[in-house]
């Protein structure tokens, strides 16, 4: 737990202190970006067009949040539901993003095993039960934790024992770690192979993170601002990114202190209040195979940004 305590951040800049930057100053490289849905302590950055890192067209959203002015709910839906339906349970919701991996597999004995850790309001809703030699074991390399009462949040490496021992009210695991203490560790997560990555098992980490897909990530700046990031994919208009490309893209444009990849692919979804889209979804989910805002997948969990009462 020493590692966790050393790298925990105050969520947002502490009251009464002058921030090093506001959420409207988060971008390091503003070329190609627009600012939308701006309100006090929150802004959505939108990038649409050619990206030189991936040498392809991309559609990227980054919501920057000052957690002095907002709080978070870690929502665990049973049964699963779409993100735009989940937020209807929160009158003061202003933004939301899909949560972490939620695969349930079978072990050799036929028992159910889970790949991820999810804790909300002090209650563990999903625990890691996959053995170390399981093909899904890589999916909980790091975790994002948040505790409004303790005014703390962070992104750390860990495992089941680490996450179970955390006293924080809300914890969700993810993988891979993209940026850790400014180091771009996500660049080397997927290892090169002598065979095409697409020929590997879909859940093999080198294929899963080495080829382009829609991506979702959570990041924290040195000031404690929270970033919710989505990258759309699987279309000519926006091809998606590998973990390496996502790491490099985030580092170039926002350079956060920490960034963690969570569930992506068809789960990648971002909702915002006050948008012009019919359902509040501002990215382009892929499950309907059309380039619109209606391809939401039913997701198991989500992170919801709430106005403070």
FENMOJO-V989699 format. One record per pair of residues at least 6 apart in sequence whose ideal C-beta (glycine too) atoms are under 8 Angstrom apart, sorted by the first residue. I is the first residue (numbers start at 1). J is the second residue. D is the distance in whole Angstrom. If there is no record, write none. Layout:
<<I & J & D> <I & J & D>>
//
This chain:
<<1 & 162 & 8> <1 & 165 & 6> <1 & 166 & 8> <3 & 156 & 6> <3 & 157 & 7> <4 & 145 & 8> <4 & 154 & 7> <4 & 156 & 5> <4 & 158 & 8> <4 & 162 & 7> <4 & 166 & 7> <7 & 154 & 6> <7 & 155 & 8> <7 & 156 & 6> <7 & 181 & 7> <7 & 258 & 8> <8 & 145 & 8> <8 & 152 & 5> <8 & 153 & 7> <8 & 154 & 4> <9 & 152 & 7> <9 & 153 & 6> <9 & 154 & 6> <9 & 220 & 6> <9 & 224 & 5> <9 & 257 & 8> <10 & 151 & 6> <10 & 152 & 7> <10 & 224 & 5> <11 & 67 & 4> <11 & 68 & 8> <11 & 146 & 7> <11 & 148 & 7> <11 & 151 & 6> <11 & 152 & 6> <11 & 153 & 4> <11 & 224 & 6> <11 & 226 & 7> <12 & 66 & 5> <12 & 67 & 4> <12 & 68 & 4> <12 & 69 & 7> <12 & 223 & 8> <12 & 224 & 5> <12 & 225 & 7> <13 & 19 & 4> <13 & 20 & 8> <13 & 66 & 7> <13 & 68 & 6> <13 & 223 & 5> <13 & 224 & 6> <14 & 68 & 8> <14 & 151 & 8> <15 & 68 & 6> <19 & 66 & 8> <19 & 223 & 6> <20 & 222 & 7> <20 & 223 & 5> <21 & 221 & 8> <21 & 223 & 6> <21 & 225 & 8> <22 & 66 & 7> <23 & 41 & 6> <23 & 42 & 6> <23 & 43 & 5> <23 & 64 & 4> <23 & 65 & 7> <23 & 66 & 5> <23 & 225 & 6> <24 & 35 & 7> <24 & 38 & 7> <24 & 43 & 5> <24 & 64 & 8> <26 & 43 & 8> <26 & 45 & 7> <26 & 62 & 8> <26 & 64 & 5> <26 & 221 & 6> <26 & 225 & 6> <26 & 227 & 7> <26 & 254 & 6> <27 & 33 & 6> <27 & 45 & 6> <27 & 253 & 6> <27 & 254 & 6> <28 & 252 & 7> <28 & 253 & 6> <28 & 254 & 6> <28 & 255 & 5> <29 & 252 & 6> <29 & 253 & 5> <32 & 47 & 5> <32 & 48 & 8> <32 & 49 & 5> <33 & 45 & 5> <33 & 46 & 7> <33 & 47 & 5> <33 & 253 & 8> <34 & 45 & 7> <34 & 46 & 5> <35 & 43 & 5> <35 & 44 & 7> <35 & 45 & 6> <35 & 46 & 8> <36 & 43 & 8> <36 & 44 & 5> <36 & 45 & 8> <36 & 46 & 6> <37 & 43 & 7> <37 & 44 & 4> <37 & 63 & 8> <37 & 95 & 8> <37 & 272 & 5> <37 & 273 & 8> <37 & 274 & 6> <37 & 275 & 7> <37 & 282 & 8> <38 & 44 & 8> <39 & 94 & 7> <40 & 69 & 6> <41 & 65 & 7> <41 & 66 & 4> <41 & 68 & 7> <41 & 69 & 3> <41 & 70 & 6> <42 & 63 & 7> <42 & 64 & 7> <42 & 65 & 5> <42 & 66 & 7> <42 & 69 & 7> <42 & 70 & 6> <42 & 94 & 6> <42 & 95 & 7> <42 & 305 & 7> <43 & 63 & 7> <43 & 64 & 5> <44 & 61 & 6> <44 & 62 & 7> <44 & 63 & 5> <44 & 64 & 8> <44 & 95 & 8> <44 & 272 & 6> <44 & 282 & 7> <45 & 61 & 7> <45 & 62 & 4> <45 & 63 & 8> <45 & 64 & 7> <46 & 60 & 7> <46 & 61 & 6> <46 & 282 & 8> <47 & 58 & 7> <47 & 59 & 7> <47 & 60 & 4> <47 & 61 & 8> <47 & 62 & 8> <47 & 253 & 8> <48 & 58 & 8> <48 & 59 & 5> <48 & 60 & 8> <48 & 238 & 8> <49 & 57 & 7> <49 & 58 & 7> <50 & 56 & 7> <50 & 57 & 6> <50 & 58 & 8> <51 & 57 & 7> <51 & 58 & 4> <51 & 60 & 8> <51 & 249 & 7> <53 & 245 & 6> <53 & 248 & 5> <53 & 249 & 5> <53 & 252 & 7> <54 & 212 & 7> <54 & 239 & 7> <54 & 241 & 6> <54 & 242 & 8> <54 & 245 & 5> <54 & 249 & 7> <56 & 212 & 8> <56 & 239 & 4> <57 & 236 & 7> <57 & 237 & 6> <57 & 238 & 6> <57 & 239 & 6> <58 & 231 & 6> <58 & 232 & 8> <58 & 238 & 5> <58 & 239 & 7> <58 & 240 & 8> <58 & 241 & 7> <58 & 249 & 8> <59 & 231 & 7> <59 & 232 & 4> <59 & 237 & 7> <59 & 238 & 4> <59 & 283 & 7> <59 & 284 & 6> <60 & 229 & 7> <60 & 230 & 7> <60 & 231 & 5> <60 & 232 & 8> <60 & 249 & 7> <61 & 228 & 8> <61 & 229 & 7> <61 & 230 & 5> <61 & 270 & 5> <61 & 282 & 6> <61 & 283 & 6> <62 & 227 & 6> <62 & 228 & 7> <62 & 229 & 5> <62 & 253 & 8> <62 & 254 & 7> <63 & 95 & 5> <63 & 97 & 8> <63 & 227 & 7> <63 & 228 & 4> <63 & 229 & 8> <63 & 270 & 7> <63 & 272 & 7> <63 & 305 & 7> <64 & 225 & 6> <64 & 226 & 7> <64 & 227 & 6> <65 & 95 & 7> <65 & 225 & 6> <65 & 226 & 4> <65 & 227 & 8> <65 & 228 & 7> <65 & 305 & 6> <66 & 225 & 6> <67 & 153 & 7> <67 & 224 & 7> <67 & 225 & 8> <67 & 226 & 6> <69 & 307 & 8> <69 & 308 & 7> <70 & 94 & 7> <70 & 305 & 5> <70 & 306 & 6> <70 & 307 & 6> <70 & 308 & 6> <71 & 148 & 5> <71 & 305 & 8> <71 & 306 & 5> <71 & 308 & 5> <72 & 146 & 5> <72 & 148 & 7> <72 & 170 & 7> <72 & 226 & 8> <72 & 303 & 6> <72 & 304 & 7> <72 & 305 & 6> <72 & 306 & 7> <73 & 90 & 6> <73 & 120 & 8> <73 & 303 & 8> <73 & 304 & 4> <73 & 306 & 6> <74 & 99 & 7> <74 & 118 & 7> <74 & 119 & 7> <74 & 120 & 4> <74 & 121 & 8> <74 & 146 & 7> <74 & 170 & 4> <74 & 171 & 8> <74 & 172 & 6> <74 & 301 & 7> <74 & 302 & 8> <74 & 303 & 6> <74 & 304 & 8> <75 & 86 & 6> <75 & 89 & 7> <75 & 96 & 8> <75 & 99 & 8> <75 & 120 & 7> <75 & 301 & 6> <75 & 302 & 5> <75 & 303 & 7> <75 & 304 & 5> <76 & 99 & 8> <76 & 118 & 6> <76 & 120 & 5> <76 & 125 & 4> <76 & 126 & 7> <76 & 300 & 7> <76 & 301 & 5> <77 & 86 & 6> <77 & 299 & 7> <77 & 300 & 6> <77 & 301 & 7> <77 & 302 & 7> <79 & 298 & 8> <80 & 298 & 4> <80 & 299 & 6> <80 & 300 & 5> <81 & 298 & 6> <81 & 299 & 7> <82 & 269 & 8> <82 & 296 & 4> <82 & 297 & 7> <82 & 298 & 6> <82 & 299 & 7> <83 & 96 & 6> <83 & 97 & 8> <83 & 98 & 6> <83 & 269 & 4> <83 & 270 & 8> <83 & 271 & 5> <83 & 281 & 7> <83 & 296 & 6> <83 & 299 & 6> <83 & 302 & 6> <84 & 271 & 6> <84 & 279 & 4> <84 & 280 & 6> <84 & 281 & 6> <84 & 296 & 6> <86 & 96 & 7> <86 & 299 & 8> <86 & 302 & 5> <86 & 304 & 7> <87 & 93 & 4> <87 & 96 & 5> <87 & 271 & 6> <87 & 280 & 7> <87 & 302 & 8> <87 & 304 & 6> <90 & 304 & 6> <90 & 306 & 6> <92 & 306 & 5> <92 & 307 & 4> <92 & 309 & 7> <93 & 271 & 8> <93 & 273 & 6> <93 & 304 & 5> <93 & 305 & 7> <93 & 306 & 6> <94 & 272 & 7> <94 & 273 & 5> <94 & 305 & 5> <94 & 306 & 7> <94 & 307 & 6> <95 & 228 & 7> <95 & 270 & 8> <95 & 271 & 7> <95 & 272 & 5> <95 & 273 & 7> <95 & 304 & 8> <95 & 305 & 4> <96 & 270 & 8> <96 & 271 & 4> <96 & 302 & 5> <96 & 303 & 7> <96 & 304 & 4> <96 & 305 & 7> <97 & 216 & 6> <97 & 218 & 8> <97 & 228 & 4> <97 & 230 & 7> <97 & 269 & 7> <97 & 270 & 5> <97 & 271 & 8> <97 & 302 & 7> <97 & 303 & 5> <98 & 216 & 6> <98 & 262 & 7> <98 & 263 & 6> <98 & 267 & 5> <98 & 268 & 6> <98 & 269 & 5> <98 & 270 & 8> <98 & 299 & 5> <98 & 301 & 8> <98 & 302 & 6> <99 & 118 & 7> <99 & 172 & 6> <99 & 262 & 7> <99 & 263 & 6> <99 & 299 & 6> <99 & 300 & 7> <99 & 301 & 3> <99 & 302 & 5> <99 & 303 & 6> <100 & 116 & 5> <100 & 117 & 8> <100 & 118 & 6> <100 & 172 & 5> <100 & 173 & 6> <100 & 174 & 5> <100 & 262 & 5> <100 & 263 & 5> <100 & 301 & 6> <101 & 115 & 5> <101 & 116 & 5> <101 & 136 & 8> <101 & 139 & 5> <101 & 140 & 8> <101 & 173 & 8> <101 & 174 & 7> <101 & 175 & 8> <101 & 262 & 7> <101 & 263 & 5> <102 & 114 & 8> <102 & 115 & 8> <102 & 116 & 6> <102 & 118 & 8> <102 & 126 & 7> <102 & 263 & 7> <102 & 299 & 8> <102 & 300 & 4> <102 & 301 & 7> <103 & 114 & 7> <103 & 115 & 5> <103 & 116 & 8> <103 & 136 & 6> <103 & 139 & 7> <103 & 203 & 8> <104 & 112 & 5> <104 & 113 & 7> <104 & 114 & 6> <105 & 112 & 7> <105 & 113 & 5> <105 & 114 & 8> <105 & 115 & 7> <105 & 130 & 7> <105 & 134 & 7> <105 & 135 & 8> <105 & 136 & 6> <106 & 112 & 6> <106 & 113 & 7> <107 & 113 & 5> <107 & 130 & 8> <107 & 131 & 7> <107 & 134 & 7> <112 & 129 & 8> <113 & 129 & 4> <113 & 130 & 5> <113 & 131 & 7> <113 & 134 & 7> <113 & 136 & 8> <114 & 126 & 5> <114 & 127 & 7> <114 & 128 & 6> <114 & 129 & 5> <114 & 130 & 7> <115 & 128 & 7> <115 & 130 & 5> <115 & 134 & 8> <115 & 136 & 4> <115 & 137 & 7> <115 & 139 & 4> <115 & 140 & 6> <116 & 126 & 6> <116 & 128 & 7> <116 & 139 & 6> <116 & 140 & 5> <116 & 172 & 7> <116 & 173 & 5> <116 & 174 & 8> <117 & 124 & 7> <117 & 126 & 6> <117 & 127 & 6> <117 & 128 & 5> <117 & 140 & 6> <117 & 143 & 6> <117 & 160 & 7> <117 & 163 & 4> <117 & 164 & 8> <117 & 171 & 6> <117 & 172 & 7> <117 & 173 & 4> <118 & 124 & 7> <118 & 125 & 5> <118 & 126 & 4> <118 & 171 & 7> <118 & 172 & 5> <118 & 173 & 7> <118 & 301 & 5> <119 & 125 & 7> <119 & 163 & 7> <119 & 166 & 8> <119 & 168 & 8> <119 & 169 & 8> <119 & 170 & 6> <119 & 171 & 4> <119 & 172 & 7> <120 & 169 & 8> <120 & 170 & 6> <120 & 301 & 8> <121 & 169 & 6> <121 & 170 & 7> <122 & 169 & 5> <124 & 164 & 7> <125 & 301 & 8> <126 & 300 & 8> <126 & 301 & 8> <127 & 160 & 7> <127 & 164 & 7> <128 & 140 & 5> <128 & 159 & 7> <128 & 160 & 4> <128 & 163 & 7> <128 & 173 & 7> <130 & 136 & 5> <130 & 137 & 5> <131 & 137 & 7> <135 & 201 & 6> <135 & 203 & 5> <135 & 204 & 7> <136 & 203 & 6> <138 & 175 & 6> <138 & 176 & 8> <138 & 205 & 4> <139 & 173 & 7> <139 & 174 & 8> <139 & 175 & 5> <140 & 158 & 8> <140 & 159 & 7> <140 & 160 & 8> <140 & 163 & 8> <140 & 173 & 4> <140 & 174 & 7> <140 & 175 & 6> <141 & 157 & 7> <141 & 173 & 8> <141 & 174 & 7> <141 & 175 & 4> <141 & 176 & 6> <141 & 177 & 6> <142 & 155 & 6> <142 & 156 & 6> <142 & 157 & 5> <142 & 158 & 7> <142 & 173 & 7> <142 & 174 & 6> <142 & 175 & 6> <142 & 176 & 8> <142 & 177 & 4> <142 & 180 & 8> <142 & 260 & 5> <143 & 155 & 7> <143 & 156 & 6> <143 & 158 & 5> <143 & 162 & 8> <143 & 163 & 6> <143 & 166 & 8> <143 & 171 & 5> <143 & 172 & 6> <143 & 173 & 4> <143 & 174 & 7> <143 & 260 & 7> <144 & 153 & 7> <144 & 154 & 7> <144 & 155 & 5> <144 & 171 & 7> <144 & 172 & 6> <144 & 174 & 7> <144 & 218 & 5> <144 & 260 & 6> <144 & 262 & 8> <145 & 152 & 8> <145 & 153 & 6> <145 & 154 & 6> <145 & 155 & 8> <145 & 156 & 7> <145 & 166 & 6> <145 & 168 & 4> <145 & 170 & 7> <145 & 171 & 5> <146 & 152 & 8> <146 & 153 & 4> <146 & 168 & 7> <146 & 169 & 7> <146 & 170 & 5> <146 & 171 & 8> <147 & 153 & 7> <147 & 167 & 8> <147 & 168 & 4> <147 & 169 & 5> <147 & 170 & 7> <148 & 169 & 7> <149 & 169 & 7> <150 & 168 & 7> <150 & 169 & 8> <152 & 168 & 7> <153 & 220 & 7> <153 & 224 & 7> <153 & 226 & 7> <154 & 220 & 7> <154 & 258 & 7> <155 & 177 & 8> <155 & 180 & 8> <155 & 218 & 7> <155 & 219 & 8> <155 & 220 & 6> <155 & 258 & 4> <155 & 259 & 7> <155 & 260 & 5> <156 & 162 & 7> <157 & 177 & 6> <157 & 180 & 7> <158 & 173 & 8> <163 & 171 & 5> <163 & 173 & 6> <172 & 262 & 7> <172 & 301 & 7> <172 & 303 & 7> <174 & 218 & 7> <174 & 260 & 5> <174 & 261 & 6> <174 & 262 & 4> <174 & 263 & 8> <175 & 205 & 8> <175 & 260 & 8> <175 & 261 & 6> <176 & 185 & 8> <176 & 186 & 5> <176 & 189 & 4> <176 & 190 & 8> <176 & 205 & 8> <176 & 209 & 6> <176 & 243 & 5> <176 & 261 & 5> <177 & 185 & 5> <177 & 186 & 6> <177 & 189 & 8> <177 & 259 & 8> <177 & 260 & 6> <177 & 261 & 8> <178 & 184 & 7> <178 & 185 & 7> <178 & 186 & 4> <178 & 217 & 6> <178 & 219 & 8> <178 & 243 & 7> <178 & 246 & 6> <178 & 247 & 5> <178 & 250 & 6> <178 & 259 & 4> <178 & 260 & 6> <178 & 261 & 6> <179 & 185 & 7> <179 & 186 & 7> <179 & 219 & 7> <179 & 247 & 6> <179 & 250 & 7> <179 & 251 & 6> <179 & 256 & 6> <179 & 257 & 7> <179 & 258 & 6> <179 & 259 & 4> <180 & 258 & 6> <181 & 257 & 6> <181 & 258 & 7> <182 & 255 & 7> <182 & 257 & 6> <184 & 247 & 5> <184 & 248 & 7> <184 & 251 & 5> <185 & 247 & 8> <186 & 243 & 5> <186 & 244 & 7> <186 & 246 & 7> <186 & 247 & 3> <186 & 259 & 7> <186 & 261 & 7> <187 & 243 & 8> <187 & 244 & 5> <187 & 247 & 5> <187 & 248 & 7> <188 & 244 & 8> <189 & 205 & 7> <189 & 209 & 6> <189 & 243 & 5> <189 & 244 & 8> <190 & 197 & 8> <190 & 205 & 7> <190 & 206 & 5> <190 & 207 & 8> <190 & 208 & 8> <190 & 209 & 4> <190 & 210 & 3> <190 & 242 & 7> <190 & 243 & 6> <190 & 244 & 7> <191 & 206 & 5> <191 & 210 & 8> <192 & 206 & 8> <192 & 210 & 8> <193 & 200 & 7> <193 & 206 & 6> <197 & 206 & 6> <197 & 207 & 5> <197 & 210 & 5> <197 & 211 & 5> <198 & 207 & 7> <198 & 211 & 6> <200 & 206 & 6> <200 & 207 & 4> <201 & 207 & 7> <202 & 208 & 7> <209 & 242 & 6> <209 & 243 & 4> <209 & 261 & 7> <210 & 242 & 6> <210 & 243 & 7> <210 & 244 & 8> <211 & 242 & 6> <212 & 233 & 6> <212 & 239 & 5> <212 & 240 & 4> <212 & 241 & 6> <212 & 242 & 6> <212 & 245 & 7> <213 & 233 & 5> <213 & 234 & 7> <213 & 240 & 5> <213 & 241 & 8> <213 & 242 & 8> <213 & 264 & 5> <213 & 265 & 5> <214 & 230 & 7> <214 & 231 & 6> <214 & 232 & 5> <214 & 233 & 4> <214 & 234 & 7> <214 & 240 & 5> <214 & 264 & 5> <214 & 265 & 6> <214 & 266 & 7> <214 & 268 & 4> <214 & 285 & 8> <214 & 286 & 6> <215 & 229 & 8> <215 & 230 & 7> <215 & 231 & 4> <215 & 233 & 7> <215 & 240 & 7> <215 & 241 & 6> <215 & 243 & 8> <215 & 246 & 5> <215 & 261 & 6> <215 & 264 & 4> <215 & 268 & 6> <216 & 229 & 7> <216 & 230 & 5> <216 & 231 & 8> <216 & 261 & 7> <216 & 262 & 5> <216 & 263 & 6> <216 & 264 & 5> <216 & 267 & 7> <216 & 268 & 5> <216 & 269 & 8> <217 & 227 & 8> <217 & 229 & 4> <217 & 246 & 7> <217 & 250 & 7> <217 & 259 & 5> <217 & 260 & 6> <217 & 261 & 5> <217 & 262 & 7> <218 & 226 & 7> <218 & 227 & 7> <218 & 228 & 6> <218 & 229 & 7> <218 & 259 & 7> <218 & 260 & 5> <218 & 262 & 6> <218 & 303 & 7> <219 & 226 & 8> <219 & 227 & 4> <219 & 229 & 6> <219 & 250 & 6> <219 & 254 & 7> <219 & 256 & 4> <219 & 258 & 6> <219 & 259 & 4> <219 & 260 & 7> <220 & 226 & 6> <220 & 227 & 7> <220 & 256 & 6> <220 & 257 & 6> <220 & 258 & 5> <220 & 259 & 8> <221 & 227 & 7> <221 & 254 & 7> <221 & 256 & 5> <221 & 257 & 6> <222 & 256 & 8> <222 & 257 & 5> <227 & 254 & 6> <227 & 256 & 6> <227 & 259 & 8> <228 & 270 & 7> <228 & 303 & 7> <228 & 305 & 8> <229 & 250 & 7> <229 & 259 & 8> <230 & 268 & 5> <230 & 269 & 7> <230 & 270 & 5> <230 & 283 & 5> <231 & 238 & 8> <231 & 240 & 6> <231 & 241 & 5> <231 & 246 & 6> <231 & 249 & 8> <231 & 264 & 8> <231 & 268 & 7> <232 & 238 & 4> <232 & 240 & 7> <232 & 268 & 7> <232 & 283 & 5> <232 & 284 & 5> <232 & 286 & 8> <233 & 239 & 6> <233 & 240 & 2> <233 & 241 & 7> <233 & 268 & 8> <233 & 286 & 7> <234 & 240 & 6> <234 & 286 & 5> <235 & 284 & 7> <235 & 286 & 8> <235 & 291 & 6> <237 & 284 & 8> <237 & 291 & 6> <238 & 284 & 7> <241 & 249 & 7> <243 & 261 & 6> <246 & 261 & 7> <247 & 259 & 7> <250 & 256 & 7> <250 & 259 & 5> <263 & 299 & 8> <265 & 286 & 7> <266 & 285 & 7> <266 & 286 & 5> <266 & 287 & 5> <266 & 295 & 8> <266 & 297 & 5> <267 & 297 & 5> <267 & 299 & 5> <268 & 283 & 7> <268 & 285 & 7> <268 & 286 & 8> <269 & 281 & 6> <269 & 283 & 6> <269 & 285 & 5> <269 & 296 & 6> <269 & 297 & 7> <269 & 299 & 7> <270 & 281 & 7> <270 & 282 & 5> <270 & 283 & 5> <271 & 279 & 8> <271 & 280 & 5> <271 & 281 & 6> <271 & 282 & 7> <272 & 280 & 6> <272 & 282 & 5> <273 & 280 & 7> <275 & 282 & 5> <277 & 293 & 5> <278 & 293 & 7> <278 & 294 & 8> <279 & 293 & 6> <279 & 294 & 7> <279 & 296 & 8> <281 & 293 & 4> <281 & 294 & 8> <281 & 296 & 6> <282 & 293 & 7> <283 & 293 & 8> <284 & 291 & 6> <284 & 292 & 7> <284 & 293 & 7> <284 & 295 & 7> <285 & 293 & 7> <285 & 294 & 8> <285 & 295 & 4> <285 & 296 & 5> <285 & 297 & 7> <286 & 295 & 5> <287 & 295 & 4> <287 & 296 & 7> <287 & 297 & 5> <288 & 294 & 6> <288 & 295 & 4> <289 & 295 & 7>>
//
